[in-house]
């Protein structure tokens, strides 16, 4: 297990079990084991479940994650859970939280200018079908191309902030608003502390969300799988 990942794993377990989630933990899986596990989970009957959640703690590079023995496309995590392949999760949130680097860039930060007023647009539409890729949310620890930080003793800033926020407000705050708060906390309060490595010292981190959720969501009973492919290396 990667240093600090045990702390992240336990923090997420505590946060999610608070809401009566069934938590399954898988550690140091090979690529084939991850693929088989995800296929088996997608074949389960989720008709009585409110949603599906997967948390993965590993190394990564642009568009790829690392198993114990090999790397794989990040899309492997959710491709078995789209509506055309997992009917019992159609219309239900499928949430994926990824603690991994997405590149080797470091964010130096930038001065914050005045922000313009928010503008919203939207249109009503009706349909007898929904997209297979609907109701999926993927939250990455960092923006594409950038490094994600992890403390060897205290765990990653992303997972620790996420788990703490879930514990405190998971049942009271709508998911998208809750995750926006996580983004803001990390964006404003976090700065790396690696004085012996100047290239990674005093750098910023910005979590990134891709979402096709079609409804508001508050945490209730749900299933989660947490994969830790810790022994893979970049």
JORA-V530975 format. One record per residue. N is the residue number from 1. NEAR is the number of other ideal C-beta (glycine too) atoms within 12 Angstrom. D_FIRST is the distance of its C-alpha to the first C-alpha in Angstrom with 1 decimal. Layout:
{{N & NEAR & D_FIRST} {N & NEAR & D_FIRST}}
This chain:
{{1 & 26 & 0.0} {2 & 34 & 3.8} {3 & 17 & 6.4} {4 & 27 & 8.3} {5 & 37 & 6.5} {6 & 26 & 7.0} {7 & 27 & 10.5} {8 & 44 & 11.1} {9 & 36 & 10.4} {10 & 25 & 12.7} {11 & 34 & 15.2} {12 & 44 & 15.6} {13 & 29 & 16.0} {14 & 23 & 18.7} {15 & 34 & 20.4} {16 & 37 & 20.8} {17 & 26 & 21.7} {18 & 24 & 24.4} {19 & 29 & 26.2} {20 & 17 & 25.9} {21 & 31 & 23.4} {22 & 24 & 22.0} {23 & 26 & 18.2} {24 & 27 & 16.2} {25 & 28 & 12.4} {26 & 30 & 10.9} {27 & 28 & 7.3} {28 & 25 & 6.9} {29 & 34 & 10.6} {30 & 22 & 13.1} {31 & 25 & 15.8} {32 & 17 & 18.3} {33 & 21 & 16.3} {34 & 36 & 15.7} {35 & 25 & 19.4} {36 & 19 & 20.6} {37 & 29 & 18.7} {38 & 34 & 20.2} {39 & 19 & 23.6} {40 & 16 & 23.6} {41 & 33 & 22.9} {42 & 30 & 25.7} {43 & 17 & 28.1} {44 & 23 & 27.8} {45 & 13 & 30.7} {46 & 29 & 29.8} {47 & 14 & 33.5} {48 & 15 & 32.9} {49 & 26 & 29.9} {50 & 29 & 30.4} {51 & 36 & 27.6} {52 & 37 & 24.3} {53 & 48 & 21.2} {54 & 44 & 17.9} {55 & 44 & 15.0} {56 & 49 & 12.5} {57 & 48 & 9.7} {58 & 47 & 9.3} {59 & 34 & 11.5} {60 & 37 & 15.1} {61 & 27 & 18.7} {62 & 22 & 22.1} {63 & 20 & 22.2} {64 & 27 & 19.1} {65 & 40 & 15.4} {66 & 34 & 13.0} {67 & 37 & 11.7} {68 & 27 & 10.0} {69 & 18 & 13.6} {70 & 23 & 15.7} {71 & 26 & 16.6} {72 & 32 & 18.6} {73 & 20 & 21.1} {74 & 29 & 20.0} {75 & 21 & 23.0} {76 & 32 & 21.5} {77 & 44 & 19.9} {78 & 35 & 23.4} {79 & 24 & 25.8} {80 & 31 & 26.0} {81 & 41 & 26.7} {82 & 25 & 29.8} {83 & 27 & 33.1} {84 & 17 & 34.4} {85 & 20 & 31.5} {86 & 32 & 30.7} {87 & 19 & 34.0} {88 & 23 & 32.9} {89 & 37 & 30.9} {90 & 26 & 33.9} {91 & 26 & 34.8} {92 & 32 & 31.7} {93 & 38 & 29.0} {94 & 44 & 25.9} {95 & 43 & 23.4} {96 & 39 & 20.3} {97 & 45 & 18.1} {98 & 44 & 16.1} {99 & 47 & 13.8} {100 & 49 & 13.9} {101 & 39 & 16.4} {102 & 33 & 19.6} {103 & 24 & 21.1} {104 & 20 & 21.6} {105 & 22 & 24.4} {106 & 27 & 24.5} {107 & 29 & 26.8} {108 & 19 & 29.4} {109 & 17 & 30.8} {110 & 9 & 34.5} {111 & 6 & 37.4} {112 & 10 & 37.9} {113 & 6 & 41.4} {114 & 6 & 43.3} {115 & 7 & 42.0} {116 & 6 & 44.5} {117 & 6 & 45.1} {118 & 7 & 42.8} {119 & 7 & 44.5} {120 & 6 & 43.8} {121 & 6 & 45.2} {122 & 6 & 45.0} {123 & 6 & 47.1} {124 & 6 & 47.6} {125 & 10 & 47.3} {126 & 7 & 47.6} {127 & 9 & 46.4} {128 & 5 & 46.2} {129 & 12 & 42.8} {130 & 23 & 39.6} {131 & 17 & 37.3} {132 & 22 & 34.5} {133 & 24 & 32.2} {134 & 25 & 33.4} {135 & 32 & 31.5} {136 & 36 & 28.1} {137 & 34 & 26.3} {138 & 35 & 23.4} {139 & 40 & 22.1} {140 & 42 & 20.1} {141 & 44 & 18.6} {142 & 39 & 21.0} {143 & 27 & 24.2} {144 & 28 & 24.4} {145 & 20 & 24.2} {146 & 31 & 22.5} {147 & 36 & 19.4} {148 & 49 & 17.1} {149 & 37 & 16.1} {150 & 36 & 13.0} {151 & 23 & 13.4} {152 & 16 & 10.9} {153 & 13 & 12.5} {154 & 21 & 14.0} {155 & 32 & 11.9} {156 & 45 & 13.7} {157 & 37 & 17.4} {158 & 46 & 17.7} {159 & 46 & 15.7} {160 & 35 & 17.0} {161 & 37 & 20.5} {162 & 40 & 20.3} {163 & 35 & 19.3} {164 & 27 & 21.9} {165 & 33 & 24.5} {166 & 38 & 24.0} {167 & 24 & 24.3} {168 & 20 & 27.5} {169 & 25 & 29.2} {170 & 34 & 27.6} {171 & 23 & 30.7} {172 & 16 & 33.2} {173 & 21 & 32.5} {174 & 19 & 32.6} {175 & 36 & 29.3} {176 & 23 & 30.5} {177 & 20 & 31.9} {178 & 33 & 28.8} {179 & 35 & 26.6} {180 & 22 & 29.3} {181 & 27 & 29.0} {182 & 39 & 25.2} {183 & 29 & 26.1} {184 & 18 & 28.9} {185 & 24 & 26.9} {186 & 36 & 24.4} {187 & 25 & 27.2} {188 & 16 & 29.4} {189 & 16 & 27.4} {190 & 30 & 24.3} {191 & 21 & 24.6} {192 & 29 & 22.0} {193 & 16 & 22.4} {194 & 18 & 21.7} {195 & 11 & 25.0} {196 & 9 & 24.0} {197 & 14 & 23.3} {198 & 13 & 26.4} {199 & 15 & 25.6} {200 & 25 & 22.8} {201 & 16 & 24.5} {202 & 19 & 26.2} {203 & 26 & 25.2} {204 & 28 & 25.2} {205 & 38 & 23.1} {206 & 34 & 24.7} {207 & 39 & 23.0} {208 & 30 & 24.9} {209 & 31 & 26.1} {210 & 23 & 27.7} {211 & 24 & 29.6} {212 & 24 & 32.2} {213 & 29 & 32.4} {214 & 22 & 36.0} {215 & 19 & 36.2} {216 & 14 & 35.1} {217 & 29 & 32.2} {218 & 22 & 31.3} {219 & 32 & 28.4} {220 & 21 & 29.6} {221 & 22 & 28.2} {222 & 33 & 25.8} {223 & 35 & 23.0} {224 & 38 & 19.5} {225 & 38 & 16.6} {226 & 42 & 13.2} {227 & 44 & 11.1} {228 & 40 & 7.4} {229 & 42 & 7.6} {230 & 31 & 4.5} {231 & 21 & 5.8} {232 & 33 & 9.1} {233 & 17 & 11.1} {234 & 20 & 14.3}}
